[in-house]
């Protein structure tokens, strides 16, 4: 069994090597961003940002700076009055904006990429005042995201509240440079998700990332304990204080699961405490065949909603999600898609845990109430997942196949009125992904999907010493999430067992062949969903399962098992 070690967090302020007093004061903030001015609505076809003094005092911007992490522009002496706005742009563009408000031109104004980037302002002592990592997703409007419209902050009282506090301008001019934002309103920040990722870069260095700027860390002086060893150093590793690096005095040990905990004094700018203040991690190992399995798929979502793919780590290893590569294959043309990393950042997939990838996490968690957001990560895009059928393959960095799945719409429960917005789930976590019988529609009672959480149709083997065991002696195939299908578990010897399963009614009439010479390992399972050979539900009654197998030594065995089907 893996040893579990508790890590508490130390944060010596001296580790930062800069003035802490005014960090994150946000007395002056970035309140508007025009990253994509073309096609023009009415504003000049030039990039700009807007600064707003949200404090009650005048502020001299002399020797302040605007940076994107690469370039650094120093402000000239300029007073910004309480409640006032200044348009900041390229020096040669000042004449274009002067009539719209107070303007400051910079010789090396940073280029604003359409997709997004990090921008931040520092005071004359190099302390962070405000910053934002903007994204084109914030427009929340496909037409406006195409250009000509600025992004505006909604509630200046919560300047470090980002994705939920910015939106496309609603001004008929395309933006409001130099004056109050067109989207201004009350939009209180009441939630701080907290720790989003912890990853050991090596045995002595740990990276921590938060959902928002974490201010309390810069004054915390608690002790970090890892089996008696202290943390050597903790320092911020991004300009917005969302990522930190911990240097350890004693190295982490392979095969050990660690838990990092941060205490309640760490808050976001609005004073919210973290919803997630613990995180488990450990030294990762390379993934091999069968270590990570496909576990749940949504390939036919509702219009304008995202697909998702769920994986399950059935191994005892801690695996780096960024080392997993996903492709889709068109079985008709044999074309293979581009390679899609499961994660763009290093992330631990813990043993016997789930990870879900989607391009719309917020929509997904809203659609499926039984999801686990902590196990869902957002990616820019997924491989092609056609609504009718598809083929997905998971590789490691060495392009060794880890797992493979073939899916199609007929894998859904045959009596559903439609399958739009319904995922298919594995009935056994360790089941063979390429075996169609291992998949079933998610139950209605679970909201038609459980991304990041245990499957609604999960049926684990109950160890009783029998070579063949049934999940139940009765099934009620109505897709309510309770005994909807029968799982036949096998605990056999050797690697070459061949299994066949036939179903008969109580008069001895043949009903359906469930498994036909299935090559199975020492532990496997077969599913019967209560349908006959024509995929229609059987009538209420008693059904007999004739199970036979032979192995690579020539040994054969047969069993008869009985299951009752109840139609309600």
N, C-alpha and C positions, 0 to 999 in steps of 0.2 A: 504493500500500500504506500502511496506517495505521502511524504511528510508535508504538513501544511504549516507555514511560518507566517506570523503576523508582522506587518511592517507599519509603523506609525511614522508620520512625516515631520521632519525638522526643516526649518527654513531660516537660517541666519541671515539677517538683513545685510550684513557686511558682504555676503557672497555676491551681491550685485555690483558693488564697486561704483555706485552713483548715488546722487541725492534722492532719497526716498520721499521727501516731504510732499511733493506736489504730483507724484505719479498718479495718472488717471484722474486728475482734478476735473477735466472736461469743462473748464470754464469757457474755453473756446472749442467749438466742435466743427467737424465737417458735416454740413447739413444738406448738401445737394451735390450730385455727381453727374456730369454730362460726359459719358464715355464714348457714346456713339451718336454724333450729331447729324449723321446723314442716313436717310434722306431728310432734308430740312423741313421742319414744320413752319416756324417763323423766326426762331432764334438763329444767330450766326452759326455757320457750319464749322464751329471750332469747339474743342474740348475745354471744359472748365470744372472747377469745384467751387463750392461756396463755403465760407467760414461764417459762423454765427457766435457772437458773444452771449452766452446764456447766463452769465453772472450779473451781479449788480454793480460791478466796478469796471472802469475803463481798463483796457489791457494794451500794453505796448508790445507789439510783435517783433521788435528789434532783436535780431539774432535768433529768432525762432526758425524752425526748419520744417519743410514738407518733404517726406521721403516715401519711396515705394520699396525700400530695402536695397535698391541698387543705386539710384541717383538720390542726391540730397540737395535741396534748394533752400538757400538761406533767405529769410525775409528781411527787407529793409525796415528802417524805423517807421512804424505806422501805428497809430492809436485806433483801436476798435472800441467804440462806445458800448455801454450796456444795451443789450437787445439789438445791436446793429449787425449788419451783414456786409461781407466783402467778397466780391467775385475774384477768384484767383485763376490766372490763365497764362498762356505764353505772352512774353513782353510785347511781341508784335501784334497781338490780338486785342490789346487794351482799348484801342479806339473803337473797336466793334462792340464792346460791352459797356463803355462809359455811360451811354445814355440810359442804361438799364439799372445802374447803381454804382456804388463805390467799387473801384477795381484796383487790383494789384497785379502787375505783370512780372513774371519771373523769367529770367534768361534760360533756365534749364528746367522748365515745368515738365514733370514726368508724363510720358505717354500713358494714356488710359486705355487699357485693352478692353475690347467689347465684352469678353466673357467674364472678366473680373480680375481683381488683384488687391493687394494690401496697400493701403495708404495710411500714413500716420503723421501727426505733428508733434514736435518736441519744443519745449521752451528753451530759453537761453542757457539753462544748466543741463540740457540734454535729457531732461525728464519727460517721459511720455505724457502728453496732455490728452489727446484723443486719437483714435484710429478706427479704421473700418476695413473689413475684408469683404468688399462688395462682390456681387455675383449677378450675372444676367438673369438668373432665375428669380431675382427679386421683383422684376417687372410684373410678374403674375398676369401678363397680357402678351400673347404671341405677336399681335400686331405692333405694339409699342416696343417690344424687345427687338424689332427689326431695325430700329434706329430713329433718331429725331426727337427722342423723349428722354428727359433726365430722370434719375432716381432721387426721390426726396425722402427725408426722414419725417416720420409722422409725429412722434412725441419727443421733443428735445429734452424732456426730463429724464429720458432713459437712453442716453447716447450710445451705450455699449450693448444695447439690446438690438440685434441686427436683423435677422431674416424676417421677423415678425413686425419690424418697426420701420421698414422701408418699402416703398412702392413707386410705380411709375407716376410721374406728374399728371395731374388732370387739367392743368392749365391749357387753354386752346393754343398757346404759343409753343408748347412742348416743354416748358420749364419755367421756373420763377427766379432766375438769378438776381441777387441783390435785394430780395424782399422775402416776406414770409412765405413758406411753402404752401402750395395749393392743397396738399393732403394733410395739413396740420390738424391735430386733434388729440384727444386723450387716448393713450394706448399703454397702459401700465404694464411693466415687466413684473410678473408675479411668480416666475419659475426659473430655476437654475438647475439644469440637468446634472451638471457636475462632471465627473471623470468620464471621458469617452474612450480613452485608450491608454494602456500602459504596456510598454514593450521593452525587453532587455536588449539593448543594442549589442552588448557583449556581457560577459560575466560580471563586470564591474560598473556598468553604466546602464541606467534605466531612463527611458523617455516617458513623460506623462503629458497627456493632452486633455484640456478641458473644453467644454462646450462654449464657454464664454471666458472673458478675461477674469482671472481669479486673483483678486486683490489681497485677500487675507494672507496669502502665502508670504508676502514680502515682510511681514512682521512676526511670523510664527517662530518660536524657538523651542519646540517640543523635541524629544529625543527619538531617533530612529533606531529600532532594535531588530537585528537579524541574527539570532542566536548569539547575542552578546556583542555583536559588532556594530559600530556606529556608522552613520552616514558621514562621508568625508566632506562633500560639498553639494549644495543644491543651487542651481542658477536658472534664470529664465533663458529660453532658447528661441523665443520669437518676440518681435517688438510689441505685440499686443498682450503679452503675459498670459497666453493661453497654453503655451507649451513650456515645460521645464525639463531639465536634465538633472538626475541624481547620480552622483559618483559614490560608490560604495568602498568601504575600507576592506571588507572581506568579500570574495567572489561568490556569486550565486552558484548553486550546485545543480547539475543536470538531473532531470527526473524528479525535481522537487517543485511542488506548487506553492507559490507565494501569494499572500494577500496584502495589498496595499490599502491603508485606511488613512483618511484625512479628516481632521476633527471639524466640528461645526463652526469654528471661528472663521473658516474660509468661506467667503461669500462672493457673489457677483457685485457689480456696481450698485444695483438697486437694494442690496442687503439681503437677497434671498439666499438661504442655505441650500447646499447641494442635495439634490434628490438621490444621486448615486455617489456615495463617498468611499466606497470600497471597490477594489478591482483585483481579480486574480490573474496571475501571469506566471511565466517560467521560461527557462531556456528551451528553445524550440529544436525539433529534430526534423530531418527530411521526411516527407510523406512517401509511402510506398503503396503498391497496388492494394486496394481495398481498405486503406486507412480512413479515407474520407468518401462518404457515399452520398449520392443524390437522395433526398428524403421527402421533398415536397415541391410541386411545380404549379405555377399558375401561368398558363399559356394562352388563355382566352379571357382576359379581363374585360370589365365594362369599358365602353368607349372613354377615351381620355384618361384611363387609369393604367397603372404599370403592371407588367409581368413581374414575377419573382421566381428565384431559384433558391431552395434551401438545401444545405448540406449538413450531414451529421458525422462527427468525428467518432467512429466506433473503435478507435485504437486507444492505447494507453499513452500515446505520444501527445506532446504539445506541438502543434504544427503552425507554421507561419502562413497566414492566408495569402500573403503577397507572393508566395512560392507556388501557388496553385493557378493554373491556366485553363481557361474554358474556351471551347470552340463549338460551333454548330456545323452539322454536315447535311448537305442536301443529298439524300440518298438516290434521287433520280439522276442528277447531273454529276454526283460525287464531288461537287465543289465543297471546299472547306472554308469557313469564315476566317476572318482575322482572329488573332489570339486576344482574348480578353482576360486580364488579370482579375482574380476574384477580389483583390483589394489593392488599391494604389499605394497604401501605406502598410508598413509592418504591423501585423495584428496577430495575437495569439488565439488559436482555436483550441480550446481546452478539451481534454479527453471527455468523451461522452457528452458533448455539448453541440449546439446548433449554431450555424451562421447562415444568414439570409442576405442575398444581394438583390437590389432593385434600384431603379432610377427615380423612384418617387416614394421615399420612406414615409413622409408625412401623410400622403394619401393612403398608403398601405395600412398604416397603423389605425387610421380613421375608419377604413373599410372593414378591418378584421379586429374586433374587440378582444379576442383571445390571443393576439400576437404578443411577443415579447420584444419591445423596441430595443432593449439592450443587446440583442443578438442580430439586429438588422443594420446593415451598413448600406449607404447610398453610393452608387457608382454612376459614372456618366452615361453608360449605356450597357445593354446586354447583347449577347449574340441573338441572331434572328430566332424567334420562337413562333412559328406559324400556328394559327388557331386549330388547324385540322390534324397535323402530325409534325413531328420533329425528331431530331437526333442530336444529343448533346454528349460531349466527351470532356472529361476532366483529366488534365495532365499535371505532372510536376515540372520543375524547371529543366529537368533532363529529358523532357518530352516522353517520359514513361507514363503509360495510361494508368490512372488511379481508379476511375470508374466511368461507366457509360450507361446511358439510358435512351431508349426509344419510346416515344410517347405518341398517342393519338387520341382523338376525341372519344373513341369507342372504349377507352379504358375507364370512362366515367360510368357510374351506376346507370344501368340501362333504362330504368324507369323514371329518371329525372326528366322534367319537362324541358330543360335546357341546361347547358353547362357554362354559360357565360358568368364570369365572376366566381367560379367554383374551382378550387385547387384539387389536385390529386395528391394523395398522401401514401406513404409506405405503411403497410400494416405491421411490419416487423422492422425495427431499426437496422438490423444487420442483414435484412433481406437482399437478394440479388436484384440490383436496379434494372437489369435487362429482362427480368422475369415479369411479364405483364400481370401475372396473378398476384404480385406483391403490391399492386397499386389499387386504390379505391378512392372514390369521391370523398372529400371532406364532409363531415356531417353538418346538417342544418343547425343542430343545437349548438355547434361550436362556431357558428357564423360563416360556414362554408370555407374555412381556412384557418390555419394556426401558425403563421410565419414566425419562426424564432422560438416556438414553444412545442412541447410534445404533441404528436399528431393526435387528432381526434379519433382516428380509427386504429390507434396503436394497440397491438395485441402481443404482449410479451409471453414467452414460453414459461410456463410454470414447471419448474424442475420437480419431477416426481419419480425419476428413475426409469420411466417407460421409454422405449424406443420411439413409440408413436403416441402422441397426446393431442386431444382436441381442446381448443380454446373454450368450448362450452358444449353441452349436450343439447342446446336449443338455440336457434337463431330466429330473429324477427326482422326480416329484410325490408325495413321501411326507411332506412337512411336517417334515423333519428340519433345516431351516435351510440346506440346501446344494442349490442349483439346483432349487428347488421349482417355479419358474415361469419363463416366458420374458418378458423385457421387450424390447419393440421401441422403440428410441430414434429420434426424428426430429430432424434438424437442417435446417430448411427456411427459405426466405426469405419475408419478408412476414408479415402478421398474419392473413391470411384463408385459410389452407390448410384444406381439408376432406379427411379421411382415412377410408378404409374398409379393413378387414383381414378376410380370409376364410381359414379353415384347411381344407385338403383332405388326405385320406390319399394314399398313394403310388399308389393305383389311380385317383385323380381324384375320388373320392366326397366330397361336401361334408360337413364335420364341424361347423363352427361359425363364425358371424360374430362376431368379437371387437370390431370397431369399425364403426359404421354412420354414415357421414357425420359424423364427429367434427370439430368446429371446433377447430383447434389453432393455437397461436402458432408462433413461429419455432423453439422448442424444446419438445418434448413427448414423451410416451411412452404406450404401450399395453401391457397385460399379458394374457398367455394362461396360464391355470393348469393346462393339460393336460386340460381337460374338454371334452366334446362339448356339443351344444346342449341335451341333457337333463341337464347338469351332472354326468354320470358320467364317471369317468376314461376316457380313450381307452386302447387297447391299446398295448403296446410296438410301436414301428415308426417309420418315417420320415414326416414330415408337411411339407406344402408350404404356405407362407403367401403368399397373393396380396395384395399391398399396392398400393393406388391412391390418388392424391390429385389434386385440382385446386385452383388458387388463384384469387384475386379478379381475376386478369388473364385467366382462361380456360385457362391452361396446365395440361396434365395429364401425369401420369407414372405408370408401373406398375413394380413390382419383384416378383420371386419370391425367396423365401428358404426355406431348408430347416432343419428342426430335428428331431432325434431324441428320441423319448420312450422312456425306459427305466423299466419297472415292476419294482420289486424285491419 
